[in-house]
Amino acid sequence: MRYEVYCDESCLEAIFDKNAHKYAAIGGIWLPKDMRDEIKTCIKEIKSKYSVMGELKWNKVTPKYLDMYKEIIDVFFNKYNIRFRTIIVESQVINNERYNQSCGELGFYKFYYQLLNKWLYPSKEYDIFLDYKVNGYRQRLHELHRILNNATMAKISNLQALPSHESLLIQMADILTGVVSAKFNGEVTSEAKLALIKYVESYLGHEIKETGPKENKMNIFNINLQRGW
């Protein structure tokens, strides 16, 4: 079976600046390729219902559109074969100088490797889509693609970046990653965003927190950098 993965990040500044946020988060939506159009149709119908034309983003959650974002969360939790994984990175223990050749960008893509690697199953084929960024080193995606193919028994047929406004599933990843990041950072004061966090927790049956490796629906991996890479 062929799968697709759509990824985005939240509080990314924490990887480069320890004072920006306590945690950075990188997250991705996993789904069978043949479900893509069904999920996109669901999201388009929700946007049309609320007369929203622009991009869906965690940073755009407001009281006016809270119900719309709750319906996006409903789509995720009610479609049993969509899964989400996020990696949480504590900024204070990142050591780019020691482990990343003093390059935060290199560290960022190493964290992407950690996000993806354990959820790429042998004998399965994947297309992976990251939110578009301008990289200082132009071969970052090519190298991530090569390393993942060498490190796993899965087949990564395609790894590319897309502008988030062109991908409804990257937008869904943005929302879920933003929810998790906000919970861990504890910086949010917006009543609408706090309500959306609580809404996700109502599905989980507990507060958003680090999960065990066998959690398949909403997996949260708080990486331990004390031992280096």
N, CA and C atoms as a LAMMPS dump frame, in Angstrom:
ITEM: TIMESTEP
0
ITEM: NUMBER OF ATOMS
687
ITEM: BOX BOUNDS ff ff ff
-5.0000000000000000e+02 5.0000000000000000e+02
-5.0000000000000000e+02 5.0000000000000000e+02
-5.0000000000000000e+02 5.0000000000000000e+02
ITEM: ATOMS id mol type element x y z
1 1 1 N 0.835 -1.193 0
2 1 2 C 0 0 0
3 1 3 C 0.879 1.255 0
4 2 1 N 0.4 2.29 -0.65
5 2 2 C 1.141 3.541 -0.717
6 2 3 C 0.537 4.563 0.253
7 3 1 N 1.419 5.272 0.958
8 3 2 C 0.987 6.251 1.954
9 3 3 C 1.531 7.629 1.616
10 4 1 N 0.877 8.636 2.177
11 4 2 C 1.356 10.003 2.074
12 4 3 C 1.532 10.586 3.462
13 5 1 N 2.528 11.446 3.595
14 5 2 C 2.83 12.1 4.868
15 5 3 C 2.929 13.598 4.598
16 6 1 N 2.224 14.388 5.409
17 6 2 C 2.21 15.847 5.261
18 6 3 C 2.68 16.469 6.564
19 7 1 N 3.7 17.321 6.485
20 7 2 C 4.391 17.783 7.693
21 7 3 C 4.421 19.31 7.797
22 8 1 N 4.489 19.755 9.056
23 8 2 C 4.672 21.171 9.336
24 8 3 C 5.326 21.312 10.699
25 9 1 N 5.643 22.548 11.075
26 9 2 C 6.353 22.804 12.334
27 9 3 C 5.673 23.918 13.111
28 10 1 N 5.991 23.985 14.4
29 10 2 C 5.494 25.063 15.262
30 10 3 C 6.601 25.477 16.214
31 11 1 N 6.694 26.787 16.456
32 11 2 C 7.736 27.345 17.336
33 11 3 C 9.127 26.926 16.879
34 12 1 N 9.313 26.908 15.579
35 12 2 C 10.579 26.488 14.982
36 12 3 C 11.762 27.335 15.461
37 13 1 N 11.489 28.583 15.834
38 13 2 C 12.567 29.477 16.276
39 13 3 C 13.359 28.898 17.431
40 14 1 N 12.734 28.025 18.217
41 14 2 C 13.402 27.46 19.397
42 14 3 C 14.62 26.619 19.027
43 15 1 N 14.665 26.105 17.806
44 15 2 C 15.824 25.31 17.374
45 15 3 C 17.044 26.205 17.168
46 16 1 N 16.808 27.454 16.844
47 16 2 C 17.889 28.392 16.545
48 16 3 C 18.172 29.354 17.698
49 17 1 N 17.159 29.579 18.552
50 17 2 C 17.272 30.561 19.635
51 17 3 C 16.648 29.983 20.892
52 18 1 N 17.468 29.671 21.867
53 18 2 C 16.989 29.03 23.094
54 18 3 C 16.008 29.903 23.88
55 19 1 N 16.003 31.19 23.599
56 19 2 C 15.126 32.105 24.327
57 19 3 C 13.782 32.329 23.636
58 20 1 N 13.615 31.746 22.453
59 20 2 C 12.387 31.989 21.689
60 20 3 C 11.188 31.265 22.309
61 21 1 N 11.349 29.98 22.564
62 21 2 C 10.297 29.15 23.173
63 21 3 C 10.985 28.024 23.925
64 22 1 N 10.253 27.414 24.843
65 22 2 C 10.828 26.271 25.558
66 22 3 C 10.944 25.063 24.639
67 23 1 N 9.956 24.874 23.777
68 23 2 C 9.931 23.703 22.898
69 23 3 C 9.663 24.11 21.452
70 24 1 N 10.249 23.371 20.536
71 24 2 C 9.851 23.369 19.127
72 24 3 C 9.112 22.061 18.858
73 25 1 N 8.255 22.068 17.851
74 25 2 C 7.514 20.852 17.503
75 25 3 C 7.502 20.685 15.984
76 26 1 N 7.697 19.442 15.545
77 26 2 C 7.59 19.085 14.135
78 26 3 C 6.598 17.937 14.053
79 27 1 N 5.575 18.088 13.224
80 27 2 C 4.524 17.077 13.19
81 27 3 C 4.146 16.675 11.783
82 28 1 N 3.512 15.512 11.664
83 28 2 C 3.093 15.031 10.353
84 28 3 C 1.828 14.196 10.413
85 29 1 N 1.032 14.32 9.358
86 29 2 C -0.165 13.507 9.145
87 29 3 C 0.205 12.343 8.231
88 30 1 N -0.137 11.118 8.639
89 30 2 C 0.059 9.91 7.822
90 30 3 C -1.313 9.423 7.351
91 31 1 N -1.451 9.089 6.085
92 31 2 C -2.718 8.531 5.605
93 31 3 C -2.484 7.723 4.338
94 32 1 N -3.354 6.747 4.058
95 32 2 C -3.255 6.02 2.792
96 32 3 C -3.483 6.973 1.624
97 33 1 N -2.724 6.797 0.577
98 33 2 C -2.84 7.7 -0.572
99 33 3 C -4.255 7.734 -1.123
100 34 1 N -4.942 6.588 -1.109
101 34 2 C -6.283 6.567 -1.692
102 34 3 C -7.334 7.262 -0.829
103 35 1 N -6.934 7.754 0.352
104 35 2 C -7.852 8.536 1.184
105 35 3 C -7.685 10.037 0.987
106 36 1 N -6.635 10.435 0.277
107 36 2 C -6.311 11.863 0.197
108 36 3 C -7.483 12.708 -0.303
109 37 1 N -8.088 12.306 -1.4
110 37 2 C -9.152 13.123 -1.986
111 37 3 C -10.366 13.201 -1.071
112 38 1 N -10.66 12.099 -0.372
113 38 2 C -11.782 12.103 0.574
114 38 3 C -11.554 13.123 1.692
115 39 1 N -10.351 13.145 2.251
116 39 2 C -10.057 14.063 3.349
117 39 3 C -10.054 15.504 2.843
118 40 1 N -9.474 15.727 1.675
119 40 2 C -9.473 17.077 1.115
120 40 3 C -10.895 17.576 0.875
121 41 1 N -11.765 16.699 0.406
122 41 2 C -13.156 17.094 0.185
123 41 3 C -13.826 17.479 1.491
124 42 1 N -13.578 16.704 2.546
125 42 2 C -14.148 17.033 3.862
126 42 3 C -13.703 18.418 4.318
127 43 1 N -12.423 18.697 4.166
128 43 2 C -11.885 19.986 4.618
129 43 3 C -12.455 21.121 3.761
130 44 1 N -12.532 20.92 2.456
131 44 2 C -13.093 21.946 1.576
132 44 3 C -14.548 22.243 1.938
133 45 1 N -15.303 21.22 2.261
134 45 2 C -16.712 21.427 2.636
135 45 3 C -16.825 22.219 3.936
136 46 1 N -15.94 21.949 4.873
137 46 2 C -15.95 22.702 6.127
138 46 3 C -15.601 24.165 5.867
139 47 1 N -14.574 24.407 5.065
140 47 2 C -14.196 25.789 4.748
141 47 3 C -15.341 26.52 4.042
142 48 1 N -16.005 25.84 3.125
143 48 2 C -17.121 26.451 2.414
144 48 3 C -18.271 26.781 3.36
145 49 1 N -18.535 25.894 4.294
146 49 2 C -19.604 26.113 5.278
147 49 3 C -19.381 27.416 6.044
148 50 1 N -18.116 27.722 6.348
149 50 2 C -17.796 28.925 7.126
150 50 3 C -17.308 30.076 6.243
151 51 1 N -17.461 29.909 4.924
152 51 2 C -17.085 30.954 3.955
153 51 3 C -15.633 31.399 4.118
154 52 1 N -14.753 30.434 4.321
155 52 2 C -13.324 30.708 4.474
156 52 3 C -12.616 30.343 3.178
157 53 1 N -11.89 31.308 2.641
158 53 2 C -11.184 31.079 1.39
159 53 3 C -9.687 30.851 1.607
160 54 1 N -9.127 31.414 2.676
161 54 2 C -7.689 31.392 2.88
162 54 3 C -7.191 30.133 3.561
163 55 1 N -5.946 30.195 3.975
164 55 2 C -5.24 29.061 4.562
165 55 3 C -5.705 28.811 5.996
166 56 1 N -5.825 27.542 6.351
167 56 2 C -6.098 27.146 7.733
168 56 3 C -4.784 27.056 8.487
169 57 1 N -4.722 27.694 9.662
170 57 2 C -3.486 27.683 10.441
171 57 3 C -3.821 27.793 11.927
172 58 1 N -2.978 27.173 12.747
173 58 2 C -3.118 27.303 14.189
174 58 3 C -3.135 28.769 14.596
175 59 1 N -2.3 29.583 13.99
176 59 2 C -2.217 30.993 14.355
177 59 3 C -3.457 31.788 13.966
178 60 1 N -4.348 31.184 13.177
179 60 2 C -5.58 31.863 12.776
180 60 3 C -6.798 31.408 13.58
181 61 1 N -6.602 30.608 14.608
182 61 2 C -7.725 30.159 15.445
183 61 3 C -8.219 31.347 16.261
184 62 1 N -9.461 31.732 16.029
185 62 2 C -10.092 32.859 16.721
186 62 3 C -11.494 32.442 17.155
187 63 1 N -12.117 33.22 18.046
188 63 2 C -13.485 32.873 18.46
189 63 3 C -14.443 32.744 17.275
190 64 1 N -14.285 33.601 16.265
191 64 2 C -15.193 33.571 15.116
192 64 3 C -15.141 32.234 14.389
193 65 1 N -13.947 31.623 14.324
194 65 2 C -13.783 30.402 13.546
195 65 3 C -13.475 29.17 14.403
196 66 1 N -13.689 29.281 15.703
197 66 2 C -13.399 28.142 16.584
198 66 3 C -14.182 26.905 16.173
199 67 1 N -15.455 27.055 15.871
200 67 2 C -16.257 25.883 15.496
201 67 3 C -15.745 25.236 14.218
202 68 1 N -15.258 26.049 13.294
203 68 2 C -14.689 25.485 12.066
204 68 3 C -13.462 24.634 12.385
205 69 1 N -12.584 25.142 13.241
206 69 2 C -11.381 24.381 13.59
207 69 3 C -11.74 23.126 14.382
208 70 1 N -12.79 23.181 15.169
209 70 2 C -13.247 21.965 15.855
210 70 3 C -13.695 20.915 14.847
211 71 1 N -14.32 21.347 13.771
212 71 2 C -14.761 20.383 12.758
213 71 3 C -13.564 19.775 12.014
214 72 1 N -12.493 20.542 11.855
215 72 2 C -11.272 19.979 11.277
216 72 3 C -10.709 18.898 12.204
217 73 1 N -10.722 19.167 13.501
218 73 2 C -10.284 18.167 14.487
219 73 3 C -11.18 16.933 14.421
220 74 1 N -12.485 17.132 14.234
221 74 2 C -13.411 16.001 14.102
222 74 3 C -13.01 15.098 12.939
223 75 1 N -12.65 15.708 11.82
224 75 2 C -12.247 14.915 10.659
225 75 3 C -11.063 14.026 11.021
226 76 1 N -10.073 14.606 11.686
227 76 2 C -8.896 13.815 12.055
228 76 3 C -9.268 12.643 12.956
229 77 1 N -10.004 12.897 14.012
230 77 2 C -10.275 11.831 14.983
231 77 3 C -11.318 10.829 14.488
232 78 1 N -12.195 11.23 13.583
233 78 2 C -13.255 10.325 13.137
234 78 3 C -12.86 9.477 11.928
235 79 1 N -11.724 9.779 11.331
236 79 2 C -11.201 8.942 10.244
237 79 3 C -10.111 8.06 10.842
238 80 1 N -10.439 6.801 11.09
239 80 2 C -9.578 5.953 11.908
240 80 3 C -8.203 5.718 11.297
241 81 1 N -8.08 5.786 9.968
242 81 2 C -6.784 5.465 9.368
243 81 3 C -5.962 6.7 9.021
244 82 1 N -6.3 7.862 9.59
245 82 2 C -5.387 9.014 9.572
246 82 3 C -4.661 9.021 10.904
247 83 1 N -3.339 9.176 10.862
248 83 2 C -2.55 9.196 12.092
249 83 3 C -1.701 10.458 12.133
250 84 1 N -1.31 10.834 13.334
251 84 2 C -0.498 12.039 13.512
252 84 3 C 0.639 11.728 14.475
253 85 1 N 1.832 12.183 14.092
254 85 2 C 2.978 12.069 14.993
255 85 3 C 3.687 13.409 15.072
256 86 1 N 4.101 13.777 16.279
257 86 2 C 4.884 14.993 16.442
258 86 3 C 6.078 14.721 17.338
259 87 1 N 7.177 15.406 17.046
260 87 2 C 8.371 15.318 17.868
261 87 3 C 8.53 16.654 18.584
262 88 1 N 8.726 16.585 19.903
263 88 2 C 8.894 17.766 20.742
264 88 3 C 10.371 17.886 21.097
265 89 1 N 10.932 19.08 20.895
266 89 2 C 12.359 19.293 21.109
267 89 3 C 12.544 20.426 22.115
268 90 1 N 13.215 20.141 23.221
269 90 2 C 13.448 21.161 24.237
270 90 3 C 14.626 22.042 23.82
271 91 1 N 14.388 23.328 23.707
272 91 2 C 15.391 24.238 23.151
273 91 3 C 16.658 24.299 23.999
274 92 1 N 16.53 24.2 25.323
275 92 2 C 17.689 24.401 26.193
276 92 3 C 18.735 23.298 26.068
277 93 1 N 18.362 22.153 25.543
278 93 2 C 19.331 21.06 25.422
279 93 3 C 19.8 20.838 23.982
280 94 1 N 19.357 21.685 23.05
281 94 2 C 19.881 21.617 21.69
282 94 3 C 21.301 22.165 21.685
283 95 1 N 22.207 21.442 21.061
284 95 2 C 23.599 21.881 20.983
285 95 3 C 24.044 21.831 19.518
286 96 1 N 23.687 22.885 18.79
287 96 2 C 24.038 22.922 17.369
288 96 3 C 25.545 22.975 17.139
289 97 1 N 26.251 23.618 18.06
290 97 2 C 27.697 23.747 17.904
291 97 3 C 28.377 22.378 17.956
292 98 1 N 27.93 21.541 18.873
293 98 2 C 28.586 20.25 19.075
294 98 3 C 28.134 19.196 18.065
295 99 1 N 26.833 19.176 17.773
296 99 2 C 26.304 18.059 16.992
297 99 3 C 25.905 18.416 15.556
298 100 1 N 25.783 19.703 15.252
299 100 2 C 25.242 20.095 13.952
300 100 3 C 26.143 21.06 13.189
301 101 1 N 27.44 20.99 13.464
302 101 2 C 28.395 21.842 12.748
303 101 3 C 28.026 23.316 12.864
304 102 1 N 27.491 23.67 14.049
305 102 2 C 27.054 25.042 14.339
306 102 3 C 25.952 25.511 13.393
307 103 1 N 25.172 24.572 12.885
308 103 2 C 24.144 24.897 11.889
309 103 3 C 22.776 24.437 12.383
310 104 1 N 21.932 25.387 12.776
311 104 2 C 20.591 25.038 13.224
312 104 3 C 19.763 24.389 12.134
313 105 1 N 20.014 24.767 10.884
314 105 2 C 19.27 24.166 9.774
315 105 3 C 19.552 22.669 9.674
316 106 1 N 20.809 22.283 9.845
317 106 2 C 21.156 20.863 9.846
318 106 3 C 20.447 20.148 10.99
319 107 1 N 20.441 20.756 12.171
320 107 2 C 19.737 20.171 13.306
321 107 3 C 18.259 19.998 13.027
322 108 1 N 17.665 20.992 12.403
323 108 2 C 16.241 20.94 12.059
324 108 3 C 15.929 19.712 11.214
325 109 1 N 16.727 19.429 10.197
326 109 2 C 16.451 18.278 9.34
327 109 3 C 16.813 16.951 10.007
328 110 1 N 17.72 16.984 10.962
329 110 2 C 17.948 15.78 11.769
330 110 3 C 16.705 15.456 12.593
331 111 1 N 16.044 16.5 13.108
332 111 2 C 14.806 16.264 13.851
333 111 3 C 13.718 15.735 12.929
334 112 1 N 13.698 16.199 11.681
335 112 2 C 12.743 15.651 10.718
336 112 3 C 12.998 14.154 10.505
337 113 1 N 14.256 13.776 10.429
338 113 2 C 14.591 12.362 10.304
339 113 3 C 14.021 11.574 11.489
340 114 1 N 14.177 12.104 12.7
341 114 2 C 13.677 11.426 13.898
342 114 3 C 12.154 11.311 13.867
343 115 1 N 11.484 12.332 13.351
344 115 2 C 10.024 12.283 13.228
345 115 3 C 9.589 11.157 12.301
346 116 1 N 10.24 11.054 11.162
347 116 2 C 9.759 10.177 10.094
348 116 3 C 10.235 8.734 10.22
349 117 1 N 11.451 8.542 10.651
350 117 2 C 12.119 7.255 10.542
351 117 3 C 11.335 6.106 11.175
352 118 1 N 10.882 6.264 12.395
353 118 2 C 10.252 5.158 13.132
354 118 3 C 8.853 4.815 12.636
355 119 1 N 8.27 5.677 11.817
356 119 2 C 6.911 5.431 11.33
357 119 3 C 6.886 5.073 9.849
358 120 1 N 8.024 4.722 9.299
359 120 2 C 8.088 4.258 7.921
360 120 3 C 8.23 2.742 7.941
361 121 1 N 7.172 2.058 7.557
362 121 2 C 7.123 0.613 7.723
363 121 3 C 7.749 -0.118 6.541
364 122 1 N 8.448 -1.234 6.8
365 122 2 C 9.034 -2.026 5.72
366 122 3 C 7.975 -2.452 4.706
367 123 1 N 8.374 -2.481 3.458
368 123 2 C 7.547 -2.923 2.327
369 123 3 C 6.453 -1.928 1.952
370 124 1 N 6.358 -0.799 2.645
371 124 2 C 5.379 0.223 2.287
372 124 3 C 6.055 1.323 1.476
373 125 1 N 5.255 1.993 0.671
374 125 2 C 5.768 3.064 -0.179
375 125 3 C 5.194 4.398 0.291
376 126 1 N 6.034 5.442 0.281
377 126 2 C 5.63 6.73 0.853
378 126 3 C 5.952 7.885 -0.093
379 127 1 N 5.05 8.856 -0.087
380 127 2 C 5.309 10.187 -0.629
381 127 3 C 5.241 11.152 0.553
382 128 1 N 6.288 11.936 0.752
383 128 2 C 6.394 12.802 1.921
384 128 3 C 6.453 14.254 1.47
385 129 1 N 5.628 15.088 2.107
386 129 2 C 5.532 16.496 1.736
387 129 3 C 5.786 17.366 2.964
388 130 1 N 6.788 18.227 2.866
389 130 2 C 7.14 19.151 3.937
390 130 3 C 6.685 20.553 3.55
391 131 1 N 6.44 21.376 4.557
392 131 2 C 6.144 22.779 4.302
393 131 3 C 7.375 23.441 3.675
394 132 1 N 7.141 24.231 2.646
395 132 2 C 8.249 24.824 1.892
396 132 3 C 9.036 25.822 2.737
397 133 1 N 10.376 25.73 2.643
398 133 2 C 11.273 26.683 3.283
399 133 3 C 12.452 26.948 2.361
400 134 1 N 12.994 28.145 2.484
401 134 2 C 14.233 28.464 1.772
402 134 3 C 15.386 28.029 2.659
403 135 1 N 16.161 27.059 2.195
404 135 2 C 17.278 26.521 2.968
405 135 3 C 18.597 27.166 2.545
406 136 1 N 19.489 27.321 3.516
407 136 2 C 20.815 27.818 3.204
408 136 3 C 21.59 26.845 2.34
409 137 1 N 21.375 25.552 2.585
410 137 2 C 21.999 24.494 1.786
411 137 3 C 20.91 23.859 0.928
412 138 1 N 21.023 23.975 -0.377
413 138 2 C 19.925 23.647 -1.279
414 138 3 C 19.634 22.164 -1.379
415 139 1 N 20.542 21.315 -0.912
416 139 2 C 20.366 19.867 -1.059
417 139 3 C 19.766 19.213 0.188
418 140 1 N 19.229 20 1.12
419 140 2 C 18.713 19.426 2.37
420 140 3 C 17.658 18.339 2.114
421 141 1 N 16.683 18.626 1.281
422 141 2 C 15.619 17.648 1.044
423 141 3 C 16.147 16.419 0.322
424 142 1 N 17.042 16.635 -0.617
425 142 2 C 17.645 15.499 -1.325
426 142 3 C 18.388 14.597 -0.337
427 143 1 N 19.127 15.203 0.59
428 143 2 C 19.876 14.4 1.564
429 143 3 C 18.947 13.675 2.529
430 144 1 N 17.886 14.363 2.987
431 144 2 C 16.926 13.697 3.873
432 144 3 C 16.288 12.509 3.157
433 145 1 N 15.916 12.697 1.906
434 145 2 C 15.332 11.618 1.103
435 145 3 C 16.294 10.43 1.013
436 146 1 N 17.549 10.711 0.679
437 146 2 C 18.553 9.645 0.53
438 146 3 C 18.791 8.911 1.849
439 147 1 N 18.914 9.659 2.941
440 147 2 C 19.208 9.042 4.24
441 147 3 C 18.044 8.176 4.702
442 148 1 N 16.822 8.656 4.51
443 148 2 C 15.659 7.85 4.906
444 148 3 C 15.582 6.565 4.093
445 149 1 N 15.83 6.65 2.806
446 149 2 C 15.79 5.438 1.981
447 149 3 C 16.884 4.448 2.38
448 150 1 N 18.03 4.963 2.796
449 150 2 C 19.123 4.079 3.211
450 150 3 C 18.905 3.49 4.596
451 151 1 N 18.165 4.202 5.449
452 151 2 C 18.026 3.802 6.849
453 151 3 C 16.835 2.89 7.096
454 152 1 N 15.91 2.821 6.169
455 152 2 C 14.701 2.041 6.392
456 152 3 C 14.509 1.028 5.268
457 153 1 N 13.602 0.075 5.508
458 153 2 C 13.228 -0.885 4.478
459 153 3 C 12.021 -0.406 3.688
460 154 1 N 11.526 0.777 4.028
461 154 2 C 10.435 1.37 3.265
462 154 3 C 10.972 1.978 1.98
463 155 1 N 10.078 2.274 1.059
464 155 2 C 10.446 2.944 -0.174
465 155 3 C 9.867 4.355 -0.144
466 156 1 N 10.739 5.355 -0.1
467 156 2 C 10.284 6.74 -0.164
468 156 3 C 10.399 7.173 -1.618
469 157 1 N 9.272 7.168 -2.301
470 157 2 C 9.283 7.471 -3.734
471 157 3 C 9.473 8.955 -3.994
472 158 1 N 8.996 9.766 -3.067
473 158 2 C 8.999 11.2 -3.312
474 158 3 C 9.119 11.925 -1.978
475 159 1 N 10.006 12.88 -1.883
476 159 2 C 10.086 13.766 -0.736
477 159 3 C 10.296 15.173 -1.275
478 160 1 N 9.316 16.03 -1.052
479 160 2 C 9.393 17.363 -1.616
480 160 3 C 8.724 18.368 -0.695
481 161 1 N 8.996 19.641 -0.944
482 161 2 C 8.39 20.727 -0.182
483 161 3 C 7.261 21.358 -0.993
484 162 1 N 6.18 21.709 -0.294
485 162 2 C 5.048 22.39 -0.91
486 162 3 C 4.73 23.645 -0.102
487 163 1 N 4.338 24.732 -0.753
488 163 2 C 3.828 25.875 0.01
489 163 3 C 2.569 25.463 0.764
490 164 1 N 2.485 25.789 2.038
491 164 2 C 1.375 25.298 2.859
492 164 3 C 0.017 25.773 2.348
493 165 1 N -0.034 26.937 1.694
494 165 2 C -1.341 27.417 1.215
495 165 3 C -1.87 26.553 0.065
496 166 1 N -1.008 25.711 -0.513
497 166 2 C -1.43 24.834 -1.6
498 166 3 C -1.834 23.443 -1.119
499 167 1 N -1.672 23.154 0.159
500 167 2 C -1.913 21.803 0.661
501 167 3 C -2.802 21.821 1.898
502 168 1 N -4.022 21.334 1.75
503 168 2 C -4.947 21.281 2.888
504 168 3 C -4.443 20.333 3.973
505 169 1 N -3.693 19.306 3.579
506 169 2 C -3.222 18.344 4.575
507 169 3 C -2.011 18.87 5.334
508 170 1 N -1.172 19.68 4.718
509 170 2 C -0.135 20.375 5.483
510 170 3 C -0.796 21.338 6.46
511 171 1 N -1.901 21.941 6.05
512 171 2 C -2.625 22.838 6.946
513 171 3 C -3.203 22.083 8.147
514 172 1 N -3.711 20.882 7.924
515 172 2 C -4.181 20.076 9.05
516 172 3 C -3.021 19.734 9.98
517 173 1 N -1.866 19.403 9.397
518 173 2 C -0.682 19.123 10.216
519 173 3 C -0.274 20.351 11.021
520 174 1 N -0.387 21.529 10.423
521 174 2 C -0.081 22.78 11.125
522 174 3 C -0.97 22.954 12.346
523 175 1 N -2.251 22.691 12.194
524 175 2 C -3.189 22.866 13.301
525 175 3 C -2.857 21.91 14.448
526 176 1 N -2.669 20.639 14.145
527 176 2 C -2.398 19.655 15.193
528 176 3 C -1.038 19.893 15.847
529 177 1 N -0.039 20.241 15.037
530 177 2 C 1.279 20.526 15.595
531 177 3 C 1.224 21.769 16.475
532 178 1 N 0.46 22.759 16.055
533 178 2 C 0.293 23.965 16.864
534 178 3 C -0.385 23.69 18.193
535 179 1 N -1.39 22.82 18.183
536 179 2 C -2.073 22.441 19.429
537 179 3 C -1.086 21.806 20.405
538 180 1 N -0.292 20.858 19.919
539 180 2 C 0.657 20.159 20.788
540 180 3 C 1.736 21.111 21.29
541 181 1 N 2.289 21.906 20.394
542 181 2 C 3.326 22.86 20.772
543 181 3 C 2.81 23.845 21.811
544 182 1 N 1.606 24.346 21.615
545 182 2 C 1.028 25.313 22.552
546 182 3 C 0.845 24.704 23.936
547 183 1 N 0.419 23.444 23.961
548 183 2 C 0.23 22.777 25.247
549 183 3 C 1.561 22.638 25.985
550 184 1 N 2.603 22.229 25.285
551 184 2 C 3.904 22.029 25.928
552 184 3 C 4.537 23.359 26.333
553 185 1 N 4.368 24.392 25.513
554 185 2 C 4.999 25.671 25.823
555 185 3 C 4.247 26.477 26.872
556 186 1 N 2.945 26.267 26.972
557 186 2 C 2.163 26.972 27.982
558 186 3 C 2.148 28.475 27.803
559 187 1 N 2.274 28.951 26.569
560 187 2 C 2.35 30.383 26.308
561 187 3 C 1.02 30.978 25.855
562 188 1 N 0.057 30.141 25.507
563 188 2 C -1.173 30.62 24.878
564 188 3 C -2.115 31.241 25.911
565 189 1 N -2.628 32.399 25.58
566 189 2 C -3.648 33.047 26.433
567 189 3 C -4.98 33.201 25.694
568 190 1 N -4.978 32.982 24.38
569 190 2 C -6.196 33.097 23.583
570 190 3 C -7.245 32.088 24.051
571 191 1 N -8.433 32.581 24.356
572 191 2 C -9.504 31.684 24.814
573 191 3 C -9.888 30.688 23.731
574 192 1 N -9.87 31.106 22.472
575 192 2 C -10.24 30.203 21.385
576 192 3 C -9.213 29.082 21.246
577 193 1 N -7.935 29.425 21.308
578 193 2 C -6.899 28.399 21.191
579 193 3 C -6.92 27.456 22.385
580 194 1 N -7.125 27.992 23.571
581 194 2 C -7.23 27.13 24.757
582 194 3 C -8.424 26.191 24.634
583 195 1 N -9.513 26.696 24.059
584 195 2 C -10.699 25.852 23.865
585 195 3 C -10.417 24.742 22.861
586 196 1 N -9.626 25.031 21.823
587 196 2 C -9.307 23.998 20.836
588 196 3 C -8.394 22.935 21.443
589 197 1 N -7.464 23.359 22.29
590 197 2 C -6.629 22.393 23.003
591 197 3 C -7.51 21.463 23.839
592 198 1 N -8.45 22.035 24.572
593 198 2 C -9.362 21.223 25.394
594 198 3 C -10.201 20.29 24.535
595 199 1 N -10.562 20.737 23.35
596 199 2 C -11.365 19.911 22.459
597 199 3 C -10.585 18.681 22.022
598 200 1 N -9.314 18.873 21.661
599 200 2 C -8.459 17.732 21.32
600 200 3 C -8.34 16.793 22.511
601 201 1 N -8.147 17.347 23.7
602 201 2 C -8.002 16.528 24.903
603 201 3 C -9.28 15.757 25.211
604 202 1 N -10.432 16.304 24.832
605 202 2 C -11.686 15.569 25.054
606 202 3 C -11.735 14.303 24.207
607 203 1 N -11.146 14.336 23.02
608 203 2 C -11.038 13.128 22.199
609 203 3 C -10.046 12.142 22.806
610 204 1 N -8.93 12.663 23.308
611 204 2 C -7.89 11.792 23.862
612 204 3 C -8.314 11.161 25.181
613 205 1 N -9.142 11.868 25.939
614 205 2 C -9.538 11.397 27.265
615 205 3 C -8.528 11.748 28.336
616 206 1 N -7.558 12.591 28.002
617 206 2 C -6.538 13.031 28.962
618 206 3 C -5.841 14.268 28.397
619 207 1 N -5.018 14.903 29.198
620 207 2 C -4.274 16.05 28.715
621 207 3 C -3.286 15.647 27.621
622 208 1 N -2.974 16.576 26.755
623 208 2 C -1.941 16.346 25.75
624 208 3 C -0.605 16.198 26.464
625 209 1 N 0.067 15.082 26.217
626 209 2 C 1.336 14.791 26.891
627 209 3 C 2.121 13.797 26.049
628 210 1 N 3.364 13.561 26.456
629 210 2 C 4.179 12.561 25.771
630 210 3 C 3.487 11.203 25.817
631 211 1 N 3.552 10.48 24.697
632 211 2 C 2.92 9.166 24.627
633 211 3 C 3.977 8.073 24.519
634 212 1 N 3.542 6.849 24.676
635 212 2 C 4.418 5.713 24.431
636 212 3 C 4.581 5.478 22.944
637 213 1 N 5.583 4.694 22.548
638 213 2 C 5.853 4.473 21.121
639 213 3 C 4.745 3.741 20.391
640 214 1 N 3.889 3.021 21.108
641 214 2 C 2.838 2.246 20.454
642 214 3 C 1.557 3.041 20.238
643 215 1 N 1.517 4.29 20.689
644 215 2 C 0.349 5.129 20.431
645 215 3 C 0.292 5.456 18.944
646 216 1 N -0.786 5.045 18.275
647 216 2 C -0.852 5.148 16.823
648 216 3 C -1.666 6.318 16.303
649 217 1 N -2.635 6.801 17.046
650 217 2 C -3.496 7.861 16.521
651 217 3 C -2.842 9.226 16.639
652 218 1 N -2.4 9.57 17.85
653 218 2 C -1.774 10.871 18.082
654 218 3 C -0.536 10.631 18.935
655 219 1 N 0.572 10.413 18.264
656 219 2 C 1.816 10.038 18.915
657 219 3 C 2.662 11.285 19.169
658 220 1 N 3.096 11.455 20.421
659 220 2 C 3.902 12.616 20.795
660 220 3 C 5.208 12.113 21.384
661 221 1 N 6.298 12.405 20.686
662 221 2 C 7.622 11.924 21.079
663 221 3 C 8.443 13.099 21.597
664 222 1 N 8.713 13.119 22.894
665 222 2 C 9.548 14.152 23.512
666 222 3 C 10.978 13.633 23.495
667 223 1 N 11.743 14.061 22.503
668 223 2 C 13.056 13.476 22.269
669 223 3 C 14.027 13.827 23.394
670 224 1 N 14.849 12.862 23.78
671 224 2 C 15.858 13.047 24.832
672 224 3 C 17.2 13.345 24.164
673 225 1 N 17.638 14.605 24.289
674 225 2 C 18.903 14.987 23.662
675 225 3 C 20.091 14.925 24.62
676 226 1 N 19.842 14.505 25.84
677 226 2 C 20.938 14.496 26.828
678 226 3 C 22.058 13.571 26.393
679 227 1 N 21.724 12.534 25.613
680 227 2 C 22.747 11.582 25.167
681 227 3 C 23.29 11.949 23.789
682 228 1 N 22.951 13.164 23.328
683 228 2 C 23.401 13.558 21.997
684 228 3 C 22.511 12.969 20.94
685 229 1 N 23.075 12.663 19.767
686 229 2 C 22.272 12.136 18.654
687 229 3 C 22.315 10.629 18.652
